[in-house]
Amino acid sequence: MTLTIQDLGALGELIGSTAVLATLVYLALQTRQNSMAIAAQLDAASIAAIQNIRLVAATSNELQEALNQDRVNALPIEEDRRGRYWGALIGTADWLFAQSHRGLLPSFSESGTGRSIHSLFSAYRSFGAFWEVVKPNYGPEFVEWVEEQRAKATPAEG
């Protein structure tokens, strides 16, 4: 049996289409693997950011004293160190919220971050005033979400 040019052309088309299909499958697997790697990096970055913020509170006697005093008496929200600490917590929560809503943090626990936010409203007497000052800096979806967490909080007694 001899192959004609048409037979060779048909065979070439078959081999070419099989190669294209194999390439598409390979690229899909690589894209999925890359997406999982990026999600893992984002998870690691969020954990590191939260650990760093909490480490500051744990190692700073000044900040710890200010936070403890605020649990008893509402302090002015201008206290610089405490305000920067709260700003870092809110900023990290905003970042986690945004990444989770983009689908980039599959392991993000919105409820865990929400509990952290509403515990700030519950534990610290001046946190509500601090939030009112900084809330215009954030997007409407995040503000709405924080307000939902605020509604779940047991207000700090004054």
C-alpha positions in Angstrom: 0.0 0.0 0.0 1.4 3.3 -1.0 0.5 6.6 0.6 -0.5 9.5 -1.5 0.0 13.1 -0.7 -3.6 13.4 0.4 -3.1 10.4 2.8 0.1 12.0 4.2 -1.8 15.4 4.6 -4.6 13.7 6.5 -2.1 11.9 8.7 -0.3 15.1 9.4 -3.6 16.8 10.4 -4.4 14.0 12.8 -1.0 14.1 14.4 -1.1 18.0 14.5 -4.5 18.1 16.2 -3.4 15.4 18.7 -0.4 17.5 19.5 -2.5 20.6 20.0 -4.9 18.8 22.3 -1.9 17.4 24.3 -0.4 20.9 24.5 -3.7 22.4 25.8 -4.0 19.7 28.5 -0.4 20.4 29.5 -1.0 24.1 29.7 -4.2 23.7 31.7 -2.4 21.6 34.3 0.5 24.1 34.5 -1.9 27.0 34.9 -3.7 25.1 37.7 -0.4 24.3 39.4 0.7 27.9 39.1 -2.6 29.2 40.6 -2.2 26.8 43.5 1.4 28.1 44.1 0.2 31.7 44.0 -2.6 30.9 46.5 -0.1 29.3 48.8 2.2 32.3 48.6 -0.7 34.6 49.4 -1.7 32.4 52.4 1.9 32.5 53.6 2.1 36.3 53.2 -1.2 36.8 55.1 -0.1 34.6 57.9 3.3 36.4 58.1 1.6 39.8 58.2 -0.8 38.7 61.0 2.1 37.2 63.0 4.1 40.4 62.6 1.3 42.6 63.8 0.6 40.4 66.8 4.3 40.1 67.6 4.5 43.9 67.8 1.7 43.9 70.4 3.3 41.0 72.3 6.7 42.6 72.5 5.9 46.2 73.0 5.3 47.1 76.7 4.1 50.6 75.7 1.5 49.3 73.2 0.4 46.5 75.6 -0.1 49.0 78.4 -2.1 51.3 76.1 -4.3 48.4 74.9 -4.9 47.3 78.5 -5.7 50.8 79.6 -8.2 51.1 76.8 -10.0 48.0 78.0 -10.7 49.8 81.3 -11.1 53.5 80.2 -11.7 54.8 76.7 -8.5 56.5 75.7 -8.3 59.2 73.0 -8.0 57.6 69.6 -5.0 59.8 68.8 -2.7 57.6 70.8 -0.2 57.1 68.0 1.1 53.6 68.7 -2.3 52.0 69.3 -3.7 53.8 66.3 -1.0 52.4 64.0 -1.5 48.9 65.5 -5.2 49.1 64.9 -4.6 50.5 61.4 -2.4 47.6 60.6 -5.0 45.1 61.8 -7.8 46.8 59.8 -5.5 47.1 56.7 -4.6 43.4 57.0 -8.3 42.5 57.3 -9.0 44.6 54.2 -6.3 42.9 52.3 -7.6 39.4 53.3 -11.1 40.4 52.5 -10.1 41.7 49.0 -8.0 38.6 48.2 -10.7 36.2 49.3 -13.3 38.0 47.2 -11.0 37.7 44.2 -10.8 34.0 44.8 -7.1 34.2 45.5 -7.2 32.9 49.0 -9.1 29.6 49.0 -8.2 28.8 52.6 -9.2 32.3 53.9 -11.5 32.1 56.8 -13.7 35.2 56.6 -15.4 34.2 59.8 -12.1 34.0 61.7 -11.1 37.5 60.5 -14.6 38.6 61.3 -14.3 37.4 64.9 -11.0 39.3 65.2 -12.7 42.5 64.0 -15.7 42.2 66.2 -13.5 41.3 69.2 -11.8 44.7 68.7 -15.1 46.4 68.9 -16.0 44.3 72.0 -12.7 44.6 73.9 -11.5 48.1 73.3 -13.6 51.1 74.3 -12.2 53.5 71.7 -12.0 51.2 68.8 -15.5 52.3 67.5 -14.3 55.9 67.4 -11.1 54.9 65.6 -13.1 52.9 63.0 -15.3 56.0 62.4 -12.2 58.1 61.6 -10.6 55.6 59.2 -13.7 54.0 57.6 -13.8 56.6 54.7 -10.4 55.2 53.5 -11.9 51.8 52.7 -14.1 50.4 50.0 -17.9 50.1 50.5 -18.0 46.3 50.5 -15.3 46.1 53.2 -17.0 48.9 55.2 -20.3 47.0 55.0 -18.6 43.8 56.1 -16.9 45.5 59.1 -20.2 47.1 60.1 -21.7 43.6 60.0 -18.9 42.4 62.4 -19.5 45.5 64.5 -23.2 44.5 64.8 -22.2 41.1 66.1 -19.9 42.6 68.7 -20.8 42.9 72.4 -20.2 46.6 72.9 -17.4 47.5 75.3 -19.1 48.8 78.4 -18.5 52.5 79.1 
